[in-house]
């Protein structure tokens, strides 16, 4: 039996709670912090930003949580937006800045500022992130 087959066999024998506990233990403190923060976005009510912002959907929250788990320990700052999206930001001490805005339909807007250069792009290909059920 290969290592991969053995791993699948072990996972198949675990309950969903055991799998979740295992995954949780393998995350960095920064990932856990961000996952908790993003989870709290699903509690936001209509108008949470003082204007007419819609609540952040649980589908979007789950998509972003999956993305955060797949990132390394260098985690972004995360924020809900009034555009019904969740923003991930990285900023260096020198002012370089990278931002991803993730939408429920899987589209991602990217903005980069490095030195005197600024780039903004909409990634129109849908990201194949699945909703966790």
Secondary structure, DSSP 8 states (H G I E B T S, - for coil): --HHHHHHHHHHHS-HHHHHHHHHHTS-HHHHHHHHHHHHGGG--TTTTSSS-----HHHHHHHHHHHHHS-SS--EEEEETTTEEEEEEE-TTS-EEEEEEETTS-EEEEEEETTEEEEEEE-S--------
